[in-house]
Structures are given as structure tokens and as C-alpha cells.
Amino acid sequence: MIKRFLIIIFCGGILSTQAQEKSWKMHVIDNSLLGADGVKLADANNDGFKDIVTGWEQSGLVRIYFNPGPARSKEKWKYVTVGRAPSVEDAVLVDLDGDGAKDVISCSEGHTLSINIHWAPPPGQDYTDSSLWSTASIPVTKNLCQWMFAVPIQLDNKNGIDLVIGGKKDNDSFPQPYIGWLQSPKNPRNLADWKWISLAKVSWVMSIFTNDINNDGLPDIVYSDRKGDTKGCWWLENPGEEHIAEHWQKHNIGGDTTHTEFFMDLGDLDGDQRTDVLAATLEDSIHFIRKMSDDGLQWKTYKISYPMKVGSAKGITIADLDGDGKKELVLSFEHAYTPNSGIVYLKSSRSVYDKGWLRNEISGPNGIKYDLIPDIDLDGDGDPDIISTEENNNSANGNGGLGIIWYENPGK
């Protein structure tokens, strides 16, 4: 009895033990191109179902996939190709010009270095006709840096929707990257009138969120930075409408600037009514950075161990997968060569502050490089499923991997 007790404590405190071993059933949305690189969700066609927008990096194309509803969710989805975007890294849906039709913003890295607008046909025309879409780049972003992500938000309460954007540099031959925002002009279609407002130097932005961190009623910018002397999790304090185009004070989240931060997620993990930060780090563990004060200046970091038989860290999502009212952590990985898994989820067996969580399978050893992993109930059975993209190893040898897929939650 004593030996068994000691083994359980060891596994719970040091390693993430196995709870559920069977993989979730996978459904393919599209696998016809190369380099599916993350998904963002929004209702593009106003039918009440969230659709998907994805950039295919190696193919240089951006597509919207139309959610067919629960009854047909397990089939391949219809799509529209909204335009070309070489080296596309991110794409997001937003009605940028306010005409009632959702446009697409895409971010190009590589040697393209631009923020691109894919203008939708106006209401009354066929949204699914690729020939009616047009693409142009915002001039002020061209060659400024390699662009990684864009988040639409109204920041200045003027004109149209603004865009928070962040970049990276692969090496020192590329320009210094920044995080900042693009201020919309009176007419958003006058692309030359968009204004770039730089907020902070970065090395390689991996996540961007807007969230009121200090509870002053204003949206702040939260981001993770992957490399160099700027790496870590950070938030930029909104100075208010009168000073919105001026300096935003930069605050570190959790005090750590030594770990390689990949994707992060925001959510109340411990149920104390404060928004915590969960970050997937390359070196050692998941960082559960607990918010300790309403002003966003005090944080405490707890480390959650990675499970066995997975690749190297990539994405993280906070979600209640089994409906018990407690949050699980969905994790995605790259370099997930067989027998390692590319997507798993962790469940706390006792306290969320413990280091060891229980490992549960999602993808199995299928796939190598996964990305973002949003949760959404696609089949209408009341529990959240997981969407992701898998691109082999950057579409090595012309093999595009699994493409855009979703994993069906088997339920309780």
C-alpha cells in the first residue's frame, strides 16, 4: 500500500499520466493544397454557423470554408478562394469597409512582408464566386517586417475597424519587427490612408489578444514573443482615447523572459474570476500564469508538465471538453513523429496548481506539425470538438499533410 501511494504521488507531481488512450475520430474539411497554417472562426455568410478562414502558406492561397451545419459537418466543406497571398501566415474575417460583407485580412511573412486585404463582393453579389473578390496590400505595411498575425478591433472609436498586427524576423537579414496597430481612415478602401502606429519591438510574435487586463474599461493588447531579448508574455496598456496613438506602457506577464513562448491562451483556469494566461513554452512546461491583482501588475507562475509521447510544444487552448464545469488544456505539437501524438488534452486530477495533469489522447500519432486548436461544437451534440491544421513538416517533399481537419469529441 505504501509503495502504491508513493508511485501515484510521483506521477501526479512530476509526470502527466495517461487517462484516455483512444484517439478521437478525425474528419477532413480540405486537404487539396499545401501548408494549411492555422484557422480562425467567424460567421462569414450570416447563416448562424461559424465558418473557417485559412491561409495555405506553401500554396500562397487564402480560403473561406463554409460550415454546412451539424448534419453535414463530417463531409468536406464548400469553400471560396478569396485571393493570393504568398507566404501567408494568418488570415481573419472582418467587415473592414462596413458594407455588410465580411472581408479577409491576411498576413504575409517570407519575402512578401505585407498585410493584405481581400475585399468581398458587396451584398447582393455572389459571395462564393472567387472572381468577384479582389486583393490589395496596405502600402504602409509593405516591406516593414515579416507579418505574423492580425486582430481586428475598434481602438480609437473613429472611422472603421482598426487592426492590431505583429511581426517577426527569421534572421538578421530581415527588418526589425514590431507589434502595433493600423488606424483605419475615414474610407477604409483608401489603403494609402491607413496609418501605422508602432508600439513595441518584438522578435517573433506567436499570439495576439485584445483584453481589458487592468479593468479600466479599455482593451489592452496581450501577446507572446518567441525569441531574443524581447521574448516572454506581455501586455500593452491602452492609454485611453485621447492618447491612443501615443505610447502604450509595456508590462511583463509572470516575470519570465528566459523561455521560448509559443502560442498562448487567455481564460479563467482556476475559477477566481480573473483572466489567467496559459503559455506553451519550448523548454520545459506549460506556464499557467495566474493573475493575482485586478490591475494586471501581479502574476504568479505555476508549471504544468508536458505529457509523454508528444512532439515539441506549439498551441494551447483552454476548454471544458467533458462538461464537468472544469477547464482542460488542449495542446498541439510540431515534430510529432510516430509514435508521438500531435494533439492531446490534459485534465487536472486534483488541483489546477499541481504540476502533473492527466494525459488524454485526441489525434494519436497521425500528423507531424499542428497549429492553432480552437474548440467548437461542429456536430451539434453539445460538447466541443477541436479544429486544427496539419501541414506535415512545412509540406516537405510536396506532401501537404492532413490539411484542415477536425476531431470529434466522443463525449463523456
C-alpha positions in Angstrom: 0.0 0.0 0.0 2.8 2.4 0.8 4.6 1.8 -2.4 1.5 2.3 -4.5 0.8 5.6 -2.7 4.3 6.9 -3.4 4.0 6.0 -7.1 0.7 7.9 -7.5 2.2 11.0 -5.9 5.3 10.9 -8.1 3.2 10.6 -11.3 0.8 13.3 -10.2 3.6 15.7 -9.2 6.2 15.1 -11.9 4.7 13.5 -15.0 1.4 13.8 -16.8 -0.1 10.4 -16.6 -2.4 8.7 -19.1 -6.2 8.8 -18.6 -7.8 8.2 -22.0 -5.8 6.4 -24.8 -8.3 6.2 -27.7 -7.9 8.8 -30.4 -10.8 11.0 -31.4 -12.3 10.4 -34.9 -10.8 12.7 -37.5 -12.8 14.5 -40.3 -11.2 16.2 -43.2 -12.5 19.6 -44.3 -10.0 20.1 -47.1 -6.6 18.7 -47.9 -6.2 19.8 -51.5 -3.4 22.4 -51.1 0.0 22.8 -49.3 0.8 24.4 -46.0 -2.5 24.8 -44.1 -1.4 27.3 -41.4 -3.9 27.8 -38.7 -7.7 28.5 -38.6 -9.8 31.5 -37.4 -13.5 31.3 -37.0 -16.4 33.7 -37.8 -19.8 33.5 -39.5 -18.8 34.7 -43.0 -22.2 34.2 -44.7 -24.5 35.1 -41.8 -26.2 31.7 -41.6 -25.6 31.3 -37.9 -22.7 28.8 -38.2 -19.1 29.8 -37.6 -17.0 29.3 -40.8 -13.3 28.9 -41.2 -10.7 31.1 -42.9 -7.2 29.6 -43.5 -4.1 30.6 -45.3 -2.2 27.9 -47.2 1.4 29.0 -46.8 3.2 27.0 -49.5 0.3 27.3 -52.0 0.0 31.0 -51.3 -3.8 31.0 -51.3 -6.5 32.1 -48.8 -9.8 30.3 -48.5 -13.1 30.6 -46.5 -14.7 27.3 -45.7 -18.5 27.4 -45.2 -19.8 25.4 -42.2 -22.6 23.2 -43.6 -24.2 22.7 -40.2 -24.2 19.7 -37.8 -25.9 17.3 -40.2 -23.2 17.6 -42.9 -20.2 18.7 -40.8 -18.4 15.4 -41.3 -18.3 15.9 -45.1 -15.7 18.1 -46.9 -16.8 21.7 -46.8 -17.5 24.1 -49.7 -15.1 27.0 -50.0 -14.3 30.1 -51.8 -10.7 31.1 -52.7 -10.6 34.8 -51.8 -7.2 35.6 -53.2 -3.5 35.0 -53.4 -1.1 35.8 -50.5 2.4 34.5 -50.9 3.9 33.2 -47.7 0.6 33.7 -45.9 0.8 33.1 -42.1 -2.5 34.2 -40.8 -6.0 35.1 -42.0 -9.0 36.6 -40.3 -12.6 37.5 -41.2 -13.9 41.1 -40.6 -16.2 43.5 -42.4 -13.5 46.1 -42.9 -15.4 48.6 -45.0 -18.7 48.3 -43.2 -20.7 47.3 -46.3 -22.2 44.2 -44.6 -20.0 41.6 -46.2 -17.1 40.1 -44.3 -13.7 40.7 -45.9 -10.5 38.8 -45.1 -7.2 40.2 -43.7 -4.1 38.1 -44.4 -0.6 38.4 -43.1 2.4 37.5 -45.3 5.9 36.7 -44.0 8.7 35.1 -46.0 9.9 37.7 -48.5 6.5 39.1 -49.2 6.2 41.2 -46.0 2.7 42.7 -46.3 -0.7 43.0 -44.8 -3.3 42.1 -47.4 -7.0 42.9 -47.8 -9.2 40.5 -49.7 -12.3 42.6 -50.5 -15.5 40.6 -50.5 -18.1 41.3 -53.2 -20.8 43.7 -51.9 -24.1 42.3 -50.5 -26.4 41.1 -53.4 -23.5 39.6 -55.3 -22.3 36.0 -55.1 -20.0 35.8 -52.0 -18.8 32.3 -53.1 -17.6 33.5 -56.6 -13.8 33.8 -56.4 -13.8 36.1 -59.5 -15.7 38.7 -57.6 -13.1 39.0 -54.8 -10.2 41.5 -55.1 -6.9 41.7 -53.2 -4.6 44.6 -52.4 -1.9 45.3 -49.8 -1.9 48.1 -47.3 1.1 50.2 -48.5 2.4 51.3 -45.2 3.0 47.6 -44.2 4.9 46.6 -47.3 8.5 45.6 -46.5 8.1 46.9 -42.9 8.7 43.4 -41.5 7.5 39.8 -41.8 3.9 39.8 -40.6 2.5 37.1 -38.4 -0.9 38.0 -37.0 -3.7 40.5 -37.2 -6.6 41.1 -34.8 -9.5 43.4 -35.8 -10.7 45.8 -33.1 -12.1 49.3 -32.8 -9.5 51.1 -30.8 -9.9 54.9 -31.5 -13.7 55.0 -31.8 -13.3 56.7 -35.1 -13.9 55.6 -38.7 -13.8 51.8 -39.4 -12.3 48.8 -37.6 -8.6 49.1 -36.7 -6.1 46.2 -36.9 -3.6 45.1 -34.3 -0.7 43.5 -36.1 2.6 41.8 -35.1 5.6 40.6 -36.9 8.8 38.5 -36.8 12.2 38.1 -38.4 13.6 34.8 -39.5 17.1 36.2 -39.2 19.1 39.4 -39.2 18.7 39.9 -43.0 15.1 40.9 -42.3 13.9 44.2 -40.9 13.3 44.8 -37.2 9.8 43.6 -36.4 7.2 45.4 -34.3 3.8 45.0 -32.7 1.5 47.9 -33.2 -1.8 48.9 -34.9 -3.2 50.1 -38.2 -5.5 53.1 -37.8 -8.4 53.0 -40.2 -9.1 56.1 -42.3 -12.5 57.5 -42.9 -12.8 55.4 -46.1 -11.1 52.0 -45.3 -10.8 51.3 -49.0 -8.4 54.1 -49.4 -5.5 51.9 -48.5 -2.9 54.6 -48.8 -4.6 56.5 -45.9 -4.1 53.7 -43.3 -1.7 54.8 -40.6 0.8 52.6 -38.9 1.4 53.1 -35.2 4.3 51.2 -33.7 4.1 50.2 -30.1 7.0 47.8 -29.2 9.9 46.0 -30.8 9.4 42.2 -31.0 11.4 39.2 -32.2 8.7 36.7 -33.3 5.1 37.3 -32.3 3.2 34.0 -31.7 -0.1 35.2 -30.3 -2.1 38.4 -30.1 -5.2 39.0 -28.0 -7.1 42.1 -27.0 -8.4 42.0 -23.4 -9.0 44.6 -20.6 -6.2 43.4 -18.4 -6.3 46.3 -15.8 -10.1 46.5 -15.6 -10.3 50.2 -16.7 -12.8 49.5 -19.4 -10.3 49.8 -22.3 -9.0 47.0 -24.5 -5.3 46.3 -23.9 -3.0 44.2 -26.2 -1.7 40.9 -24.9 0.9 38.9 -26.9 3.6 36.3 -26.7 7.1 36.8 -28.2 9.2 33.8 -29.1 12.8 34.8 -29.4 15.6 37.2 -28.5 15.8 39.8 -25.8 12.0 40.6 -26.1 10.7 37.0 -25.6 8.1 36.4 -23.0 4.4 37.2 -22.4 3.5 40.9 -22.4 0.6 43.3 -22.3 0.5 46.8 -23.6 -1.6 49.2 -21.6 -4.2 51.2 -23.5 -3.6 54.9 -22.7 -7.1 56.0 -23.5 -8.8 57.5 -26.5 -7.1 61.0 -26.2 -3.7 59.4 -26.3 -4.5 56.3 -28.3 -1.9 57.0 -31.0 0.9 57.6 -28.4 2.9 55.5 -26.1 1.4 52.3 -24.6 3.2 51.1 -21.5 4.6 47.6 -21.8 4.2 45.2 -18.8 5.6 41.7 -18.5 3.3 38.9 -17.5 4.7 36.5 -15.0 8.2 37.9 -14.8 9.8 35.4 -17.2 11.9 36.5 -20.2 14.0 33.3 -20.5 11.6 30.8 -22.1 10.7 30.4 -25.7 7.0 31.2 -25.7 4.8 29.7 -28.4 1.1 30.1 -28.6 -0.9 31.2 -25.5 -4.5 31.4 -24.5 -6.4 33.6 -22.0 -9.1 32.3 -19.6 -10.0 31.8 -16.0 -8.4 28.5 -15.3 -8.9 28.4 -11.5 -12.3 30.0 -11.2 -11.3 33.1 -9.3 -13.0 35.4 -11.8 -9.7 36.7 -13.1 -8.3 36.2 -16.6 -5.2 34.0 -16.5 -2.6 33.4 -19.2 -1.6 29.9 -20.3 1.6 29.7 -22.4 3.2 26.8 -24.2 7.0 27.0 -23.8 9.6 25.1 -25.8 11.9 24.4 -22.9 10.2 22.7 -20.1 6.5 23.1 -19.4 3.2 24.9 -19.8 3.2 28.1 -17.9 0.0 28.7 -16.0 0.4 32.4 -15.2 -2.2 33.2 -12.6 -3.5 36.8 -12.4 -3.1 37.9 -8.8 -4.4 41.5 -9.0 -7.1 43.4 -10.9 -4.6 45.9 -12.2 -2.7 43.2 -14.1 0.6 44.0 -12.4 0.9 40.9 -10.2 1.1 37.4 -11.5 2.2 34.0 -10.2 3.5 31.2 -12.5 2.8 27.6 -12.0 4.4 25.0 -14.2 2.4 22.1 -15.7 4.5 19.2 -17.1 4.2 18.1 -20.7 3.0 14.6 -21.1 4.9 11.7 -22.6 4.8 10.7 -26.3 4.2 14.1 -27.9 6.1 16.4 -30.2 7.5 19.8 -29.2 5.2 22.5 -27.9 3.0 24.6 -30.3 -0.6 25.5 -29.4 -2.7 25.7 -26.3 -6.5 26.1 -25.8 -8.5 26.3 -22.5 -11.8 24.5 -22.9 -14.3 22.4 -20.9 -14.3 19.3 -23.1 -16.3 16.9 -20.9 -19.0 19.3 -19.5 -18.0 19.0 -15.8 -17.5 22.7 -15.4 -13.8 22.4 -15.1 -11.3 23.6 -17.7 -9.0 21.2 -19.6 -5.9 22.2 -21.6 -5.8 21.2 -25.3 -2.2 21.1 -26.6 -0.9 20.9 -30.1 2.7 20.0 -31.2 5.1 20.0 -34.1 7.9 17.5 -34.7 5.3 14.9 -33.7 6.8 11.9 -35.5 5.4 8.4 -34.8 4.8 7.2 -32.1 4.3 10.7 -30.7 0.9 12.5 -30.8 0.2 15.9 -32.3 -2.8 16.8 -30.2 -3.7 15.8 -26.7 -5.5 17.3 -23.8 -4.7 17.5 -20.1 -7.1 17.2 -17.2 -6.4 18.2 -13.7 -6.9 15.2 -11.3 -6.8 17.3 -8.1 -5.7 20.9 -8.2 -5.1 23.1 -11.2 -1.9 24.3 -9.4 -0.4 20.8 -9.5 2.4 20.1 -11.9 1.1 16.7 -13.1 -2.1 16.6 -15.1 -3.7 13.5 -16.7 -2.9 13.0 -20.4 -5.8 12.2 -22.8 -5.5 11.4 -26.4 -7.0 13.3 -29.3 -5.1 12.9 -32.6 -2.9 9.8 -31.9 0.3 9.5 -33.9 -1.3 10.8 -37.1 0.4 14.0 -38.4 3.6 15.9 -37.7 3.0 19.7 -37.4 -0.2 21.0 -35.9 -1.1 24.7 -35.2 -4.0 26.6 -33.6 -6.6 24.3 -31.9 -9.9 26.3 -31.4 -12.8 24.4 -29.8 -16.3 24.5 -31.2 -19.3 22.1 -31.3 -19.5 21.2 -35.0 -21.7 18.1 -34.9 -24.3 19.6 -32.6 -24.1 17.0 -29.8 -23.5 19.5 -27.1 -19.7 19.0 -26.5 -16.8 21.0 -28.1 -14.9 19.4 -30.9 -11.3 20.5 -31.9 -10.4 22.1 -35.3 -6.8 22.3 -36.4 -4.5 22.3 -39.4 -1.7 19.8 -40.0 0.9 20.6 -42.7 3.4 17.7 -42.5 6.8 19.4 -42.0 6.1 22.7 -43.9 4.8 20.5 -46.7 8.1 18.7 -47.1 8.5 16.8 -50.4 5.3 18.2 -51.7 3.2 16.4 -49.1 0.7 18.8 -47.6 -0.2 16.7 -44.6 -3.7 16.2 -43.3 -4.8 19.7 -44.2 -7.7 21.3 -42.4 -9.3 18.7 -40.0 -11.5 18.4 -37.0 -11.6 15.9 -34.2 -14.9 14.6 -33.0 -15.3 14.7 -29.2 -16.5 11.2 -28.2 -18.4 12.6 -25.2 -18.4 11.6 -21.6 
